[in-house]
C-alpha cells in the first residue's frame, strides 16, 4: 500500500459517499434494465480503481473530479439521460424554465455529461500520463485531450453496438439520441471541448507557477533522434537478431 494515509482516507471517504449515492439512485430507477446497462462500465471502472490503488494513488484533485463525474452519471442512469427532469428542478428553484430560456427543444442532460466527461476526467488522465509514461511539455496536455477524444468515440461505438444488440425500447433508451441524427458527433465534440478547457486551464496554472514551463515545452518539441524509423528500424532489428543468432551459435 502506498504511504499516503491522507489520500487513502480521502479515497475511502469518497468511496463511502459514492456508495450511498449509488444505493439511493439504484432504488426504483425509471427503467431498471437501462440502469443495469448504464452501470456496466461504472462497475468495470470502480473495480479497476480499487485494484490499482496499491500501485497508483491519484491526487485528491483527480479523485474529486472522478467522484463528481460518477455521481452525475448515476443521475443519468437513474432517470435515463433523455429523461432527467433538470428543467423541473430548475423551475422549482427559480420559477423559470431553463429550456425555454435557452431555446432548447430537447433534454440536454446527456450533452452536459459528455462535456463533463472531458472537463472532469482529462486531468486524472493527464496524471496517469505524467506519472506512468513520464510525458513532458506539450504532450502532457495533448495526450490527455487525445485520449479523452478517442475514448469518447469508443463509447459512442459501444453505445451503438449495445443499442443494436438489445434493440427495442431498451436500445433506444440507452442510445438516447432523441431524434438527432448528429447526436454522436455533438457528444464527441462536447467531450473534446470539455477536455480542451481542462487542459487549457491546467496549462495556464502551470504557466504561472512552473518555473521551467517554457523550457519543458521547448524540450518536448525537440527532435530526440535524427535517424529515420520505419524500414530503417526494421532493417536494424533484423541485423541485430541475425547477429544475436550468430553469437549464440558460436
NORDA-V264737 format. One record per run of one state. SS is the DSSP state (h for helix, s for strand, l for the rest). FROM is the first residue (numbers start at 1). TO is the last residue. If there is no record, write none. Layout:
# NORDA-V264737
{{SS	FROM	TO} {SS	FROM	TO}}
This chain:
# NORDA-V264737
{{l	1	4} {h	5	26} {l	27	31} {h	32	38} {l	39	39} {h	40	52} {l	53	59} {h	60	79} {l	80	80} {h	81	83} {l	84	85} {h	86	94} {l	95	97} {h	98	102} {l	103	108} {h	109	133} {l	134	138} {h	139	166} {l	167	167} {h	168	175} {l	176	182} {h	183	209} {l	210	212} {h	213	220} {l	221	230} {h	231	249} {l	250	250}}
